[in-house]
Amino acid sequence: MEYTVHELAKLAGITSRTLRYYDEIGLLKPARWSEAGYRLYGPREVDRLQQILFYRELGVDLETIKQIIHSPSFDELKALREHRQQLLEKRRHLDALIASVEKTIAAKEGGIMMSDKEKFAAFKEQLIEENERKYGEEIRQKYGDEQVDRSNDRLRKMTKAQFDEAERLSQDVLEALKEAMQDGNPAGEAAQRAADLHRQWLGLWWDHYSKEAHAGLARLYVEDGRFKAYYDQVHPGAAEFFKEAIWIYTGMKDR
């Protein structure tokens, strides 16, 4: 069966304009054009659109989706299984949020008492799930399941004050790094202050700090494009500069 743009858009619950845009950027091309000049989509395109919408629901940007589904190694069945797992995780998070909201309502109405820890729990689980989705494979390969699980457990046990402190330190690191980039010296006072603030931040997440692990994480900030983009938002080249500063701070530069 073939569908026109209007028919497929209606079937999928999206706009015709969206389908035309997907065609323009090469994300989803029609199977063929009719003699009258209309786009026509077949079963393969319907399945591909379903994959695209699954990825969009999970928050993946269009350029990344395009790279994924047009890769020669793209496995549709594997992708569907991954979608299912991520959607199940999303459902667990939503269930936790709903339960938290319901309990908060009951507390506000005077029915029950709710601790600050309970109010905060669902949001910490969301952060854990997002970190696992984005970085889980890399950091588990580098540091091992036990270390990552301990770090996640540490987050679950954090108080609101501790979490706020971690957020503050994270911003302080970026501000110090921005100042250090102006100086341009990874061994300078500003750069070393950024590295020390980063160590303090790590202390809130790791149950045991080591200079070797700190230096290894700095290397990951350069090698992994997602981490690199996070630090390079401060200034182009900031990730590499920060790695050098941390290596000097930890004494690992010449090793």
C-alpha contacts under 8 A as a table, 3 or more apart, distances in Angstrom:
res1	aa1	res2	aa2	distance
1	M	42	G	6.09
1	M	43	P	6.83
2	E	40	L	6.04
2	E	41	Y	5.27
2	E	42	G	4.64
2	E	43	P	7.26
3	Y	6	H	7.80
3	Y	7	E	5.49
3	Y	8	L	5.50
3	Y	40	L	5.46
3	Y	41	Y	5.09
3	Y	42	G	6.62
4	T	7	E	5.12
4	T	8	L	6.09
4	T	38	Y	6.90
4	T	39	R	5.86
4	T	40	L	4.88
4	T	41	Y	6.42
5	V	8	L	5.36
5	V	9	A	5.95
5	V	16	S	5.79
5	V	19	L	6.74
5	V	20	R	7.65
5	V	38	Y	7.83
5	V	39	R	6.18
5	V	40	L	6.84
5	V	41	Y	7.59
6	H	9	A	5.18
6	H	10	K	6.16
6	H	15	T	7.88
6	H	16	S	5.58
7	E	10	K	5.23
7	E	11	L	6.18
8	L	11	L	4.94
8	L	12	A	6.06
8	L	41	Y	7.61
8	L	46	V	7.85
9	A	12	A	5.21
9	A	13	G	5.87
9	A	14	I	5.00
9	A	15	T	5.39
9	A	16	S	5.33
9	A	19	L	6.94
10	K	13	G	5.16
10	K	14	I	6.42
10	K	15	T	7.27
11	L	14	I	7.96
12	A	50	Q	8.00
14	I	18	T	6.76
14	I	19	L	7.89
15	T	18	T	5.22
15	T	19	L	6.83
16	S	19	L	5.22
16	S	20	R	6.33
17	R	20	R	5.09
17	R	21	Y	6.13
18	T	21	Y	5.05
18	T	22	Y	6.20
19	L	22	Y	5.04
19	L	23	D	6.34
19	L	28	L	7.57
20	R	23	D	5.07
20	R	24	E	6.26
21	Y	24	E	4.92
21	Y	25	I	6.32
22	Y	25	I	5.45
22	Y	26	G	6.15
22	Y	27	L	4.96
22	Y	28	L	5.20
22	Y	29	K	7.24
23	D	26	G	5.11
23	D	27	L	5.97
23	D	28	L	5.08
23	D	29	K	4.77
23	D	30	P	7.19
24	E	27	L	7.70
25	I	28	L	7.98
26	G	29	K	6.19
26	G	66	K	7.76
27	L	62	L	7.78
27	L	65	I	7.94
27	L	66	K	5.40
28	L	45	E	7.10
28	L	48	R	7.41
28	L	49	L	7.12
29	K	45	E	7.64
30	P	33	W	7.20
30	P	39	R	5.72
30	P	40	L	5.49
30	P	41	Y	4.92
30	P	42	G	7.67
30	P	45	E	6.87
31	A	39	R	7.68
31	A	40	L	5.87
31	A	41	Y	5.02
31	A	42	G	5.92
31	A	45	E	6.91
32	R	39	R	6.30
32	R	40	L	5.46
32	R	41	Y	7.01
33	W	36	A	7.88
33	W	37	G	5.72
33	W	38	Y	5.38
33	W	39	R	4.72
33	W	40	L	5.69
34	S	37	G	5.13
34	S	38	Y	5.11
34	S	39	R	6.49
34	S	40	L	6.71
35	E	38	Y	7.42
41	Y	44	R	7.88
41	Y	45	E	5.69
41	Y	46	V	6.93
42	G	45	E	5.42
42	G	46	V	6.32
43	P	46	V	5.01
43	P	47	D	6.28
44	R	47	D	5.26
44	R	48	R	6.20
45	E	48	R	4.88
45	E	49	L	6.01
46	V	49	L	5.14
46	V	50	Q	6.33
47	D	50	Q	5.10
47	D	51	Q	6.48
48	R	51	Q	5.11
48	R	52	I	6.31
48	R	69	I	7.96
49	L	52	I	4.95
49	L	53	L	6.17
50	Q	53	L	5.19
50	Q	54	F	6.18
51	Q	54	F	5.06
51	Q	55	Y	6.31
51	Q	80	L	7.72
52	I	55	Y	5.22
52	I	56	R	6.17
52	I	65	I	6.70
53	L	56	R	4.90
53	L	57	E	6.06
54	F	57	E	5.16
54	F	58	L	6.51
54	F	83	H	6.83
55	Y	58	L	5.08
55	Y	59	G	6.49
55	Y	60	V	5.45
55	Y	65	I	6.82
55	Y	83	H	7.65
56	R	59	G	5.01
56	R	60	V	5.27
56	R	61	D	6.82
56	R	62	L	7.61
57	E	60	V	7.54
58	L	86	Q	7.72
58	L	87	L	7.72
60	V	64	T	6.67
60	V	65	I	6.58
61	D	64	T	5.52
61	D	65	I	6.32
62	L	65	I	5.00
62	L	66	K	6.09
63	E	66	K	5.08
63	E	67	Q	6.38
64	T	67	Q	5.10
64	T	68	I	6.20
65	I	68	I	5.04
65	I	69	I	6.10
66	K	69	I	5.56
66	K	70	H	5.94
67	Q	70	H	5.52
67	Q	71	S	5.97
68	I	71	S	5.41
68	I	74	F	6.55
69	I	74	F	5.78
70	H	74	F	6.91
71	S	74	F	5.26
74	F	79	A	7.87
75	D	78	K	5.32
75	D	79	A	6.08
76	E	79	A	5.01
76	E	80	L	6.20
77	L	80	L	5.07
77	L	81	R	6.35
78	K	81	R	5.15
78	K	82	E	6.27
79	A	82	E	5.03
79	A	83	H	6.10
80	L	83	H	4.94
80	L	84	R	6.17
81	R	84	R	5.05
81	R	85	Q	6.31
82	E	85	Q	5.11
82	E	86	Q	6.16
83	H	86	Q	5.19
83	H	87	L	5.94
84	R	87	L	5.13
84	R	88	L	6.05
85	Q	88	L	5.11
85	Q	89	E	6.29
86	Q	89	E	5.01
86	Q	90	K	6.11
87	L	90	K	4.82
87	L	91	R	6.02
88	L	91	R	4.94
88	L	92	R	6.19
89	E	92	R	5.06
89	E	93	H	6.24
89	E	129	E	7.36
90	K	93	H	5.05
90	K	94	L	6.16
91	R	94	L	4.97
91	R	95	D	5.99
92	R	95	D	5.03
92	R	96	A	6.17
93	H	96	A	5.06
93	H	97	L	6.22
93	H	122	A	6.93
93	H	125	E	6.97
93	H	126	Q	6.14
94	L	97	L	4.96
94	L	98	I	6.04
95	D	98	I	5.09
95	D	99	A	6.12
96	A	99	A	5.10
96	A	100	S	6.07
96	A	122	A	5.56
97	L	100	S	4.93
97	L	101	V	6.07
97	L	122	A	5.57
97	L	123	F	7.64
98	I	101	V	5.08
98	I	102	E	6.06
99	A	102	E	5.11
99	A	103	K	6.07
100	S	103	K	5.13
100	S	104	T	6.07
100	S	118	E	7.40
100	S	119	K	6.45
100	S	122	A	6.89
101	V	104	T	4.97
101	V	105	I	6.15
102	E	105	I	5.11
102	E	106	A	6.25
103	K	106	A	5.02
103	K	107	A	6.10
103	K	112	I	7.73
103	K	114	M	7.26
104	T	107	A	4.94
104	T	108	K	6.08
104	T	114	M	6.97
104	T	119	K	7.38
105	I	108	K	5.07
105	I	109	E	6.14
106	A	109	E	5.07
106	A	110	G	6.28
106	A	111	G	5.19
106	A	112	I	5.97
107	A	110	G	5.04
107	A	111	G	5.52
107	A	112	I	4.77
107	A	113	M	5.50
107	A	114	M	6.10
108	K	111	G	7.53
110	G	113	M	7.58
114	M	118	E	6.39
114	M	119	K	7.07
115	S	118	E	5.26
115	S	119	K	6.52
116	D	119	K	5.07
116	D	120	F	6.33
116	D	160	K	7.52
117	K	120	F	5.25
117	K	121	A	6.08
117	K	159	T	6.61
117	K	160	K	7.39
118	E	121	A	5.25
118	E	122	A	7.80
119	K	122	A	7.32
120	F	123	F	5.76
120	F	124	K	6.62
120	F	160	K	7.06
121	A	124	K	5.29
121	A	125	E	6.42
121	A	156	R	6.95
122	A	125	E	5.17
122	A	126	Q	6.39
123	F	126	Q	5.03
123	F	127	L	6.41
124	K	127	L	5.08
124	K	128	I	6.29
124	K	155	L	6.92
124	K	156	R	6.28
125	E	128	I	5.06
125	E	129	E	6.21
125	E	156	R	7.31
126	Q	129	E	5.14
126	Q	130	E	6.15
127	L	130	E	5.13
127	L	131	N	6.10
128	I	131	N	5.19
128	I	132	E	6.13
128	I	152	N	6.47
129	E	132	E	5.09
129	E	133	R	6.14
130	E	133	R	5.09
130	E	134	K	6.12
131	N	134	K	5.19
131	N	135	Y	5.57
131	N	136	G	6.31
132	E	135	Y	5.46
132	E	136	G	3.94
132	E	137	E	7.37
133	R	136	G	5.88
135	Y	138	E	5.60
135	Y	139	I	6.18
136	G	139	I	5.49
136	G	140	R	5.85
137	E	140	R	5.36
137	E	141	Q	6.17
138	E	141	Q	5.26
138	E	142	K	6.23
139	I	142	K	4.95
139	I	143	Y	5.74
139	I	144	G	7.28
139	I	148	V	7.36
140	R	143	Y	5.31
140	R	144	G	4.58
140	R	145	D	5.28
140	R	147	Q	7.99
140	R	148	V	6.36
141	Q	144	G	5.63
141	Q	145	D	7.79
143	Y	147	Q	6.13
143	Y	148	V	6.96
144	G	147	Q	5.71
144	G	148	V	6.53
145	D	148	V	5.24
145	D	149	D	5.91
146	E	149	D	5.18
146	E	150	R	6.13
147	Q	150	R	5.13
147	Q	151	S	6.24
148	V	151	S	5.00
148	V	152	N	6.22
149	D	152	N	5.06
149	D	153	D	6.11
150	R	153	D	5.00
150	R	154	R	6.09
150	R	206	W	7.79
150	R	207	D	7.49
151	S	154	R	4.98
151	S	155	L	6.38
151	S	205	W	5.65
151	S	206	W	5.72
151	S	207	D	7.18
152	N	155	L	5.09
152	N	156	R	6.38
153	D	156	R	5.01
153	D	157	K	6.40
154	R	157	K	5.21
154	R	158	M	6.31
154	R	205	W	6.44
154	R	206	W	7.65
154	R	207	D	7.66
155	L	158	M	5.11
155	L	205	W	6.81
158	M	161	A	7.95
158	M	162	Q	5.82
158	M	163	F	6.21
159	T	162	Q	5.15
159	T	163	F	6.27
160	K	163	F	5.13
160	K	164	D	6.11
161	A	164	D	5.11
161	A	165	E	6.16
162	Q	165	E	4.97
162	Q	166	A	6.30
162	Q	204	L	7.63
163	F	166	A	5.04
163	F	167	E	6.33
164	D	167	E	5.04
164	D	168	R	6.16
165	E	168	R	5.03
165	E	169	L	6.12
166	A	169	L	5.13
166	A	170	S	6.11
166	A	201	W	5.90
166	A	204	L	6.65
167	E	170	S	5.07
167	E	171	Q	6.48
168	R	171	Q	5.28
168	R	172	D	6.16
169	L	172	D	4.81
169	L	173	V	6.09
169	L	197	L	6.60
169	L	198	H	7.49
169	L	200	Q	7.58
169	L	201	W	5.82
170	S	173	V	5.24
170	S	174	L	6.67
170	S	198	H	7.46
170	S	201	W	6.68
171	Q	174	L	5.19
171	Q	175	E	6.26
172	D	175	E	5.05
172	D	176	A	6.03
172	D	194	A	7.78
172	D	197	L	7.17
173	V	176	A	5.17
173	V	177	L	6.00
173	V	194	A	5.17
173	V	195	A	7.60
173	V	197	L	5.77
173	V	198	H	6.03
174	L	177	L	4.98
174	L	178	K	6.06
174	L	194	A	7.62
174	L	231	Y	7.64
174	L	234	V	6.92
175	E	178	K	5.08
175	E	179	E	6.36
176	A	179	E	5.11
176	A	180	A	6.09
176	A	190	A	6.23
176	A	191	A	6.96
176	A	193	R	6.85
176	A	194	A	4.99
177	L	180	A	4.91
177	L	181	M	6.13
177	L	190	A	7.28
177	L	191	A	6.20
177	L	194	A	5.57
177	L	234	V	7.51
177	L	238	A	7.53
177	L	242	F	7.18
178	K	181	M	5.26
178	K	182	Q	6.81
178	K	234	V	5.85
178	K	235	H	7.08
179	E	182	Q	5.40
179	E	183	D	6.85
179	E	190	A	6.50
179	E	191	A	7.88
180	A	183	D	5.08
180	A	184	G	6.14
180	A	185	N	6.97
180	A	186	P	7.33
180	A	188	G	7.48
180	A	189	E	7.88
180	A	190	A	4.78
180	A	191	A	4.80
180	A	194	A	7.74
181	M	184	G	4.78
181	M	185	N	7.35
181	M	191	A	7.71
181	M	235	H	7.42
181	M	238	A	7.01
181	M	241	F	7.67
183	D	188	G	7.58
183	D	190	A	7.71
185	N	188	G	5.06
185	N	191	A	6.98
186	P	191	A	5.22
186	P	192	Q	7.06
186	P	241	F	6.27
186	P	242	F	7.11
186	P	244	E	6.01
186	P	245	A	4.41
186	P	248	I	7.59
187	A	191	A	6.28
187	A	192	Q	6.25
187	A	245	A	5.98
187	A	248	I	6.51
187	A	249	Y	7.87
188	G	191	A	5.41
188	G	192	Q	6.13
189	E	192	Q	5.24
189	E	193	R	6.08
190	A	193	R	5.05
190	A	194	A	6.29
191	A	194	A	5.06
191	A	195	A	6.35
191	A	242	F	7.43
191	A	245	A	5.87
192	Q	195	A	4.93
192	Q	196	D	6.13
192	Q	245	A	6.19
192	Q	246	I	7.39
192	Q	249	Y	6.27
193	R	196	D	5.00
193	R	197	L	6.10
194	A	197	L	5.12
194	A	198	H	6.15
195	A	198	H	4.97
195	A	199	R	6.30
195	A	242	F	7.54
195	A	245	A	6.42
195	A	246	I	5.30
195	A	249	Y	6.51
196	D	199	R	4.95
196	D	200	Q	6.33
196	D	249	Y	7.61
197	L	200	Q	5.00
197	L	201	W	6.20
198	H	201	W	4.94
198	H	202	L	6.17
199	R	202	L	5.02
199	R	203	G	6.22
199	R	214	H	7.57
200	Q	203	G	5.04
200	Q	204	L	6.94
201	W	204	L	5.53
201	W	205	W	7.12
202	L	205	W	5.19
202	L	206	W	5.80
202	L	209	Y	7.50
203	G	206	W	5.32
203	G	207	D	6.97
203	G	208	H	7.47
203	G	209	Y	6.58
204	L	207	D	7.74
206	W	209	Y	6.34
209	Y	213	A	7.36
209	Y	214	H	7.56
210	S	213	A	5.35
210	S	214	H	6.26
211	K	214	H	5.00
211	K	215	A	6.11
211	K	250	T	5.22
211	K	251	G	7.84
211	K	252	M	7.76
212	E	215	A	5.20
212	E	216	G	6.11
212	E	250	T	7.51
212	E	252	M	7.33
213	A	216	G	4.91
213	A	217	L	6.10
214	H	217	L	5.19
214	H	218	A	6.38
214	H	246	I	7.51
214	H	250	T	7.42
215	A	218	A	5.05
215	A	219	R	6.44
215	A	243	K	7.55
215	A	246	I	6.28
215	A	247	W	5.57
215	A	250	T	6.66
215	A	252	M	6.64
216	G	219	R	5.12
216	G	220	L	6.47
217	L	220	L	4.99
217	L	221	Y	6.42
218	A	221	Y	5.06
218	A	222	V	6.99
218	A	242	F	7.36
218	A	243	K	4.81
218	A	246	I	6.65
218	A	247	W	7.62
219	R	222	V	5.45
219	R	223	E	6.31
219	R	243	K	6.17
220	L	223	E	4.94
220	L	224	D	5.64
220	L	227	F	7.43
221	Y	224	D	5.81
221	Y	225	G	7.75
221	Y	227	F	4.85
221	Y	228	K	5.24
221	Y	231	Y	7.90
221	Y	239	A	6.23
221	Y	240	E	7.87
221	Y	243	K	7.23
222	V	225	G	7.09
222	V	227	F	6.97
222	V	228	K	5.20
222	V	239	A	5.75
222	V	240	E	5.88
222	V	243	K	7.23
223	E	228	K	7.23
224	D	227	F	5.58
224	D	228	K	6.11
225	G	228	K	4.91
225	G	229	A	5.99
226	R	229	A	5.24
226	R	230	Y	6.39
227	F	230	Y	5.09
227	F	231	Y	6.59
227	F	239	A	7.94
228	K	231	Y	5.46
228	K	232	D	5.89
228	K	239	A	5.42
229	A	232	D	4.98
229	A	233	Q	6.13
229	A	239	A	7.87
230	Y	233	Q	5.64
230	Y	234	V	7.88
231	Y	234	V	5.74
231	Y	235	H	7.52
231	Y	238	A	5.72
231	Y	239	A	5.07
232	D	235	H	5.08
232	D	236	P	4.94
232	D	237	G	5.77
232	D	238	A	4.86
232	D	239	A	5.59
233	Q	236	P	6.87
233	Q	238	A	7.79
234	V	238	A	6.45
235	H	238	A	5.36
237	G	240	E	5.56
237	G	241	F	6.26
238	A	241	F	4.95
238	A	242	F	5.88
239	A	242	F	5.10
239	A	243	K	6.16
240	E	243	K	5.08
240	E	244	E	6.37
241	F	244	E	5.17
241	F	245	A	6.26
242	F	245	A	4.94
242	F	246	I	6.12
243	K	246	I	5.19
243	K	247	W	6.11
244	E	247	W	5.09
244	E	248	I	6.22
244	E	253	K	7.11
245	A	248	I	5.19
245	A	249	Y	6.10
246	I	249	Y	4.79
246	I	250	T	6.00
247	W	250	T	5.20
247	W	251	G	5.82
247	W	252	M	4.84
247	W	253	K	4.62
248	I	251	G	5.00
248	I	252	M	6.30
248	I	253	K	5.42
249	Y	252	M	7.80
250	T	253	K	7.78
251	G	254	D	7.54
252	M	255	R	5.33
